[in-house]
Every structure is written in C-alpha cells, then in structure tokens.
Amino acid sequence: DDITKYKIIENLLKENESFLQESQSNAGIGSYSLDMQTLSWKSSDTLNQIFGIDESYEKNLNSWVSLIYPDDQEKMDTYVKEYVMQKHNKFDREYRIVRANDNDVRWVHGLGRLEFDDSGALLRMSGTIQDITVRKKIEEKIQLSANVFTYANEGIMLTNIEGAIIDVNDAFTRITGYTKEDVLGKNPKILNSQRQGKAFYSSMWDTLLKKGYWDGELWNRRKDGEFYAQLLNISAIKDSKGEVQHYVALFSDITASKEYEHKLE
C-alpha cells in the first residue's frame, strides 16, 4: 500500500512533538496527565527534569505525593479533594516539591483541569507544572526589603538623581512629622534648619559624588518647626552599569544625646 501520506503525517507529528518539548524546556514548563481510574500519571521530559526523575520512576499516586514538600502535603490534599474534585474547579496552585534525585526543595506552579466522559465520569486531570523557584526567591527578597523599609527604627528617605523624594518610611514620619504625601516630589531642603551653611552642603555633595556615600551629623527642622539633630548616612544606589539611579538616606534622631552633651559641657 502507498503509505506516503501516513509517513508525512508521522513526520509532522514528530516535528510537532520536538517543537513542544523544546518550548517546554525553554519555558521551564512540563506537562502531565493523571489517569483518575488507575491513579497513574504520565509526564513530559521537562516535568521529569523539574521533579528530578527519569522514566524508571514509578508513577503512581503515592509517588506523586512523595514529591510534594512534607509541610505542604496536607494542604494540597485538602485543596485537591475539596476545591478541585468536589467542586470541579481548575487546579491552580503554587507549592513546594522535593526533587527525587538531589532532595533540592523547589517552588512550582501547577495548573490542571478535569476531563469527563459523556456520562460525566471523571477520566483524568491534565495540565502543566512550571518551576518558579527563581521568582519566589526574588519575591522573598523584595518582601524582606519591604519589611526592613517599613519596620526600621531609622528614618529612610529615597530620592531620584535630581533629588526629588520618591518614598519615605513610617519612621521618617515619626521623626520629622511629615507624611509621605507631604514630601513626595519635594526636595529634602524642606527639612533644612538653616543651621548649616552652603559650604557644609557643598562639601556633603562633593563627598557623595566622589565616594558614593556621606555620613555625619546635622540639624534639621520638623514639620512643627522644632529643631532636631540627626545622625545621617546617604548612599548612592547604582545600576549594573555603575550609573547612579537613586540616593537613599538613613537617619536617626539624636537630639536627646546632643542636648545631654551640651549639659555636660
């Protein structure tokens, strides 16, 4: 028989499969199919790499559960049974796994949908799993930085290279009396007490531009007009090319200690 057209179809299928595998590998996304009758599952090469398994790995329900991080297993069991299976919702969840080959803990984002036959019987759940470990680590760093910014006892002020204030923390408001809304877009000069002359600030900026930082003591004025002494550190924030993008100032109120020093003198 002439099997030319079948060979053409076979070659197209192989090309499509190769293209799919390459796309999954580049995106770090693997696919799976869980048979709800036998509770066995199939997975793509990329998913095997994410899980740290190979084709010899026994793919049943217990082996799938064993890949989930122990602290997440109970939550995952509740989520699948009550939210996905009972309510027929799509599976959409971020969770941790423990790779089988090296016990490395990774974060993944799983997506899946249930498939039913004509009678309504559940056949399978199929979907994708993406390794999001790098993204989660970045998010953790961002959250840590945000917590430091929010809960620091020191006042923090962030400006752009033109000197306009773009963010301050709660301690800034507590020390100066100015709210974020009061100072956004303004120049830090609004805090100037006039106790330091032009030569002082000229020297400050000269040092900052040459060294990338400045620290020292100075007097500023709160929103209510009261003078206060502060211990100040200003640093330049640079990008990967070494270009200054922002300036960050950290300061603490040392008025009480300065007044005590004056009394001792």
ZADREN-883942 format. One record per residue (C-alpha): residue number from 1; x, y, z. Coordinates in steps of 0.1 Angstrom, whole numbers. Layout:
N
<vextor n="NUM" c1="X" c2="Y" c3="Z"/>
...
***
This chain:
265
<vextor n="1" c1="0" c2="0" c3="0"/>
<vextor n="2" c1="11" c2="36" c3="-6"/>
<vextor n="3" c1="19" c2="49" c3="29"/>
<vextor n="4" c1="34" c2="82" c3="18"/>
<vextor n="5" c1="7" c2="104" c3="33"/>
<vextor n="6" c1="9" c2="84" c3="66"/>
<vextor n="7" c1="47" c2="90" c3="67"/>
<vextor n="8" c1="41" c2="127" c3="61"/>
<vextor n="9" c1="17" c2="128" c3="90"/>
<vextor n="10" c1="41" c2="108" c3="111"/>
<vextor n="11" c1="69" c2="132" c3="104"/>
<vextor n="12" c1="47" c2="162" c3="111"/>
<vextor n="13" c1="38" c2="147" c3="145"/>
<vextor n="14" c1="74" c2="141" c3="153"/>
<vextor n="15" c1="83" c2="177" c3="144"/>
<vextor n="16" c1="54" c2="190" c3="165"/>
<vextor n="17" c1="64" c2="168" c3="194"/>
<vextor n="18" c1="100" c2="180" c3="191"/>
<vextor n="19" c1="89" c2="216" c3="190"/>
<vextor n="20" c1="67" c2="211" c3="220"/>
<vextor n="21" c1="95" c2="196" c3="240"/>
<vextor n="22" c1="119" c2="224" c3="231"/>
<vextor n="23" c1="92" c2="250" c3="240"/>
<vextor n="24" c1="86" c2="234" c3="274"/>
<vextor n="25" c1="123" c2="231" c3="281"/>
<vextor n="26" c1="129" c2="268" c3="272"/>
<vextor n="27" c1="100" c2="279" c3="294"/>
<vextor n="28" c1="107" c2="256" c3="322"/>
<vextor n="29" c1="72" c2="242" c3="319"/>
<vextor n="30" c1="64" c2="205" c3="320"/>
<vextor n="31" c1="31" c2="187" c3="312"/>
<vextor n="32" c1="14" c2="158" c3="329"/>
<vextor n="33" c1="-17" c2="136" c3="326"/>
<vextor n="34" c1="-31" c2="118" c3="357"/>
<vextor n="35" c1="-55" c2="89" c3="350"/>
<vextor n="36" c1="-82" c2="90" c3="376"/>
<vextor n="37" c1="-91" c2="54" c3="371"/>
<vextor n="38" c1="-57" c2="38" c3="376"/>
<vextor n="39" c1="-42" c2="68" c3="395"/>
<vextor n="40" c1="-11" c2="65" c3="373"/>
<vextor n="41" c1="4" c2="95" c3="355"/>
<vextor n="42" c1="25" c2="104" c3="325"/>
<vextor n="43" c1="49" c2="133" c3="323"/>
<vextor n="44" c1="70" c2="151" c3="297"/>
<vextor n="45" c1="107" c2="152" c3="297"/>
<vextor n="46" c1="108" c2="188" c3="311"/>
<vextor n="47" c1="85" c2="178" c3="340"/>
<vextor n="48" c1="108" c2="148" c3="348"/>
<vextor n="49" c1="137" c2="173" c3="349"/>
<vextor n="50" c1="118" c2="196" c3="373"/>
<vextor n="51" c1="110" c2="166" c3="396"/>
<vextor n="52" c1="144" c2="151" c3="393"/>
<vextor n="53" c1="131" c2="118" c3="380"/>
<vextor n="54" c1="135" c2="96" c3="349"/>
<vextor n="55" c1="114" c2="71" c3="330"/>
<vextor n="56" c1="123" c2="44" c3="356"/>
<vextor n="57" c1="104" c2="63" c3="383"/>
<vextor n="58" c1="72" c2="45" c3="393"/>
<vextor n="59" c1="44" c2="70" c3="385"/>
<vextor n="60" c1="15" c2="63" c3="408"/>
<vextor n="61" c1="-4" c2="85" c3="433"/>
<vextor n="62" c1="19" c2="77" c3="462"/>
<vextor n="63" c1="50" c2="86" c3="443"/>
<vextor n="64" c1="34" c2="119" c3="432"/>
<vextor n="65" c1="25" c2="127" c3="468"/>
<vextor n="66" c1="61" c2="118" c3="479"/>
<vextor n="67" c1="74" c2="146" c3="457"/>
<vextor n="68" c1="54" c2="172" c3="475"/>
<vextor n="69" c1="72" c2="190" c3="503"/>
<vextor n="70" c1="61" c2="173" c3="536"/>
<vextor n="71" c1="47" c2="206" c3="551"/>
<vextor n="72" c1="26" c2="212" c3="520"/>
<vextor n="73" c1="11" c2="176" c3="516"/>
<vextor n="74" c1="-19" c2="181" c3="540"/>
<vextor n="75" c1="-28" c2="214" c3="525"/>
<vextor n="76" c1="-25" c2="200" c3="490"/>
<vextor n="77" c1="-47" c2="170" c3="499"/>
<vextor n="78" c1="-74" c2="193" c3="512"/>
<vextor n="79" c1="-72" c2="216" c3="482"/>
<vextor n="80" c1="-74" c2="188" c3="457"/>
<vextor n="81" c1="-103" c2="169" c3="474"/>
<vextor n="82" c1="-125" c2="199" c3="485"/>
<vextor n="83" c1="-118" c2="225" c3="458"/>
<vextor n="84" c1="-109" c2="206" c3="427"/>
<vextor n="85" c1="-126" c2="172" c3="429"/>
<vextor n="86" c1="-158" c2="181" c3="448"/>
<vextor n="87" c1="-164" c2="214" c3="431"/>
<vextor n="88" c1="-148" c2="205" c3="397"/>
<vextor n="89" c1="-127" c2="236" c3="397"/>
<vextor n="90" c1="-94" c2="240" c3="378"/>
<vextor n="91" c1="-62" c2="232" c3="397"/>
<vextor n="92" c1="-42" c2="264" c3="401"/>
<vextor n="93" c1="-17" c2="264" c3="430"/>
<vextor n="94" c1="19" c2="272" c3="439"/>
<vextor n="95" c1="36" c2="247" c3="462"/>
<vextor n="96" c1="69" c2="232" c3="471"/>
<vextor n="97" c1="84" c2="199" c3="459"/>
<vextor n="98" c1="114" c2="179" c3="469"/>
<vextor n="99" c1="133" c2="167" c3="439"/>
<vextor n="100" c1="138" c2="129" c3="439"/>
<vextor n="101" c1="174" c2="129" c3="427"/>
<vextor n="102" c1="190" c2="155" c3="449"/>
<vextor n="103" c1="164" c2="164" c3="476"/>
<vextor n="104" c1="165" c2="200" c3="465"/>
<vextor n="105" c1="134" c2="220" c3="475"/>
<vextor n="106" c1="118" c2="238" c3="446"/>
<vextor n="107" c1="88" c2="260" c3="441"/>
<vextor n="108" c1="64" c2="251" c3="413"/>
<vextor n="109" c1="32" c2="265" c3="399"/>
<vextor n="110" c1="7" c2="237" c3="389"/>
<vextor n="111" c1="-22" c2="241" c3="365"/>
<vextor n="112" c1="-47" c2="214" c3="357"/>
<vextor n="113" c1="-82" c2="207" c3="345"/>
<vextor n="114" c1="-105" c2="177" c3="350"/>
<vextor n="115" c1="-118" c2="157" c3="320"/>
<vextor n="116" c1="-150" c2="137" c3="320"/>
<vextor n="117" c1="-166" c2="112" c3="296"/>
<vextor n="118" c1="-201" c2="116" c3="281"/>
<vextor n="119" c1="-217" c2="100" c3="311"/>
<vextor n="120" c1="-200" c2="125" c3="335"/>
<vextor n="121" c1="-175" c2="101" c3="349"/>
<vextor n="122" c1="-141" c2="116" c3="357"/>
<vextor n="123" c1="-114" c2="104" c3="334"/>
<vextor n="124" c1="-82" c2="123" c3="340"/>
<vextor n="125" c1="-66" c2="156" c3="351"/>
<vextor n="126" c1="-41" c2="170" c3="328"/>
<vextor n="127" c1="-21" c2="202" c3="329"/>
<vextor n="128" c1="13" c2="218" c3="333"/>
<vextor n="129" c1="38" c2="225" c3="361"/>
<vextor n="130" c1="64" c2="253" c3="360"/>
<vextor n="131" c1="95" c2="257" c3="381"/>
<vextor n="132" c1="91" c2="292" c3="397"/>
<vextor n="133" c1="119" c2="289" c3="423"/>
<vextor n="134" c1="138" c2="319" c3="410"/>
<vextor n="135" c1="107" c2="340" c3="410"/>
<vextor n="136" c1="98" c2="330" c3="446"/>
<vextor n="137" c1="134" c2="338" c3="458"/>
<vextor n="138" c1="131" c2="373" c3="442"/>
<vextor n="139" c1="97" c2="378" c3="458"/>
<vextor n="140" c1="111" c2="368" c3="492"/>
<vextor n="141" c1="140" c2="393" c3="488"/>
<vextor n="142" c1="116" c2="420" c3="478"/>
<vextor n="143" c1="93" c2="412" c3="508"/>
<vextor n="144" c1="123" c2="412" c3="531"/>
<vextor n="145" c1="134" c2="446" c3="518"/>
<vextor n="146" c1="99" c2="459" c3="521"/>
<vextor n="147" c1="98" c2="448" c3="557"/>
<vextor n="148" c1="131" c2="464" c3="565"/>
<vextor n="149" c1="119" c2="496" c3="549"/>
<vextor n="150" c1="86" c2="496" c3="568"/>
<vextor n="151" c1="97" c2="484" c3="603"/>
<vextor n="152" c1="132" c2="500" c3="605"/>
<vextor n="153" c1="136" c2="523" c3="635"/>
<vextor n="154" c1="157" c2="547" c3="614"/>
<vextor n="155" c1="141" c2="572" c3="591"/>
<vextor n="156" c1="145" c2="562" c3="554"/>
<vextor n="157" c1="142" c2="586" c3="525"/>
<vextor n="158" c1="146" c2="576" c3="489"/>
<vextor n="159" c1="152" c2="602" c3="462"/>
<vextor n="160" c1="159" c2="602" c3="424"/>
<vextor n="161" c1="191" c2="616" c3="410"/>
<vextor n="162" c1="175" c2="650" c3="407"/>
<vextor n="163" c1="169" c2="650" c3="445"/>
<vextor n="164" c1="131" c2="647" c3="444"/>
<vextor n="165" c1="118" c2="625" c3="472"/>
<vextor n="166" c1="101" c2="593" c3="458"/>
<vextor n="167" c1="95" c2="573" c3="490"/>
<vextor n="168" c1="98" c2="575" c3="528"/>
<vextor n="169" c1="91" c2="551" c3="556"/>
<vextor n="170" c1="70" c2="553" c3="588"/>
<vextor n="171" c1="100" c2="562" c3="609"/>
<vextor n="172" c1="106" c2="592" c3="587"/>
<vextor n="173" c1="71" c2="605" c3="595"/>
<vextor n="174" c1="76" c2="598" c3="632"/>
<vextor n="175" c1="108" c2="617" c3="634"/>
<vextor n="176" c1="101" c2="646" c3="611"/>
<vextor n="177" c1="63" c2="649" c3="614"/>
<vextor n="178" c1="59" c2="650" c3="576"/>
<vextor n="179" c1="37" c2="623" c3="560"/>
<vextor n="180" c1="46" c2="606" c3="527"/>
<vextor n="181" c1="20" c2="628" c3="510"/>
<vextor n="182" c1="37" c2="659" c3="524"/>
<vextor n="183" c1="71" c2="652" c3="509"/>
<vextor n="184" c1="66" c2="631" c3="477"/>
<vextor n="185" c1="82" c2="650" c3="448"/>
<vextor n="186" c1="97" c2="676" c3="471"/>
<vextor n="187" c1="134" c2="683" c3="477"/>
<vextor n="188" c1="149" c2="673" c3="511"/>
<vextor n="189" c1="156" c2="710" c3="515"/>
<vextor n="190" c1="121" c2="713" c3="532"/>
<vextor n="191" c1="138" c2="698" c3="563"/>
<vextor n="192" c1="166" c2="724" c3="562"/>
<vextor n="193" c1="171" c2="741" c3="596"/>
<vextor n="194" c1="195" c2="768" c3="582"/>
<vextor n="195" c1="220" c2="759" c3="609"/>
<vextor n="196" c1="244" c2="746" c3="583"/>
<vextor n="197" c1="257" c2="769" c3="557"/>
<vextor n="198" c1="262" c2="764" c3="519"/>
<vextor n="199" c1="298" c2="753" c3="524"/>
<vextor n="200" c1="285" c2="724" c3="546"/>
<vextor n="201" c1="261" c2="711" c3="519"/>
<vextor n="202" c1="287" c2="717" c3="491"/>
<vextor n="203" c1="312" c2="695" c3="510"/>
<vextor n="204" c1="285" c2="669" c3="516"/>
<vextor n="205" c1="276" c2="666" c3="479"/>
<vextor n="206" c1="312" c2="667" c3="468"/>
<vextor n="207" c1="320" c2="637" c3="491"/>
<vextor n="208" c1="288" c2="619" c3="480"/>
<vextor n="209" c1="296" c2="623" c3="443"/>
<vextor n="210" c1="333" c2="612" c3="447"/>
<vextor n="211" c1="328" c2="583" c3="472"/>
<vextor n="212" c1="292" c2="573" c3="467"/>
<vextor n="213" c1="283" c2="579" c3="503"/>
<vextor n="214" c1="283" c2="605" c3="531"/>
<vextor n="215" c1="277" c2="602" c3="568"/>
<vextor n="216" c1="277" c2="627" c3="596"/>
<vextor n="217" c1="256" c2="648" c3="620"/>
<vextor n="218" c1="234" c2="678" c3="612"/>
<vextor n="219" c1="204" c2="698" c3="624"/>
<vextor n="220" c1="171" c2="697" c3="606"/>
<vextor n="221" c1="136" c2="711" c3="613"/>
<vextor n="222" c1="104" c2="691" c3="619"/>
<vextor n="223" c1="71" c2="700" c3="604"/>
<vextor n="224" c1="61" c2="718" c3="635"/>
<vextor n="225" c1="92" c2="740" c3="633"/>
<vextor n="226" c1="111" c2="722" c3="661"/>
<vextor n="227" c1="148" c2="717" c3="655"/>
<vextor n="228" c1="163" c2="682" c3="659"/>
<vextor n="229" c1="197" c2="667" c3="655"/>
<vextor n="230" c1="202" c2="636" c3="633"/>
<vextor n="231" c1="228" c2="611" c3="625"/>
<vextor n="232" c1="226" c2="608" c3="587"/>
<vextor n="233" c1="240" c2="584" c3="562"/>
<vextor n="234" c1="235" c2="590" c3="524"/>
<vextor n="235" c1="244" c2="564" c3="498"/>
<vextor n="236" c1="242" c2="563" c3="461"/>
<vextor n="237" c1="223" c2="534" c3="446"/>
<vextor n="238" c1="238" c2="523" c3="412"/>
<vextor n="239" c1="226" c2="500" c3="385"/>
<vextor n="240" c1="245" c2="471" c3="369"/>
<vextor n="241" c1="265" c2="496" c3="347"/>
<vextor n="242" c1="276" c2="516" c3="377"/>
<vextor n="243" c1="253" c2="545" c3="369"/>
<vextor n="244" c1="237" c2="563" c3="399"/>
<vextor n="245" c1="199" c2="558" c3="399"/>
<vextor n="246" c1="188" c2="569" c3="433"/>
<vextor n="247" c1="200" c2="581" c3="467"/>
<vextor n="248" c1="189" c2="566" c3="500"/>
<vextor n="249" c1="192" c2="585" c3="533"/>
<vextor n="250" c1="191" c2="567" c3="566"/>
<vextor n="251" c1="189" c2="588" c3="597"/>
<vextor n="252" c1="181" c2="586" c3="634"/>
<vextor n="253" c1="171" c2="613" c3="659"/>
<vextor n="254" c1="200" c2="621" c3="683"/>
<vextor n="255" c1="185" c2="653" c3="698"/>
<vextor n="256" c1="184" c2="639" c3="733"/>
<vextor n="257" c1="220" c2="628" c3="732"/>
<vextor n="258" c1="231" c2="662" c3="718"/>
<vextor n="259" c1="213" c2="680" c3="745"/>
<vextor n="260" c1="228" c2="658" c3="771"/>
<vextor n="261" c1="263" c2="665" c3="757"/>
<vextor n="262" c1="255" c2="702" c3="759"/>
<vextor n="263" c1="245" c2="700" c3="795"/>
<vextor n="264" c1="277" c2="681" c3="803"/>
<vextor n="265" c1="298" c2="708" c3="786"/>
***
